[in-house]
């Protein structure tokens, strides 16, 4: 299992979400084949850090899985429509 990290930001600063809500929205778009084990959210002044543990031996592959899952969540969830991956 390896950790993957991405930072996401709302384009509109008034569209922030509670960490639990954001985690649940991202997790809802992960398929079993993504092997996403845990998602941790930490909000900061430069955006929101998403740390996910992926059942993989390759950090690059794990990061791509996390990027795909977050991109899917952003494209399909109205609450994330104004969010982007940095």
Secondary structure as GFF3:
##gff-version 3
##sequence-region A 1 86
A	DSSP	beta_strand	2	10	.	.	.	ID=ss1
A	DSSP	alpha_helix	19	27	.	.	.	ID=ss2
A	DSSP	three_ten_helix	32	34	.	.	.	ID=ss3
A	DSSP	beta_strand	36	44	.	.	.	ID=ss4
A	DSSP	beta_strand	47	54	.	.	.	ID=ss5
A	DSSP	alpha_helix	59	76	.	.	.	ID=ss6
A	DSSP	three_ten_helix	78	80	.	.	.	ID=ss7
A	DSSP	beta_strand	83	85	.	.	.	ID=ss8
###
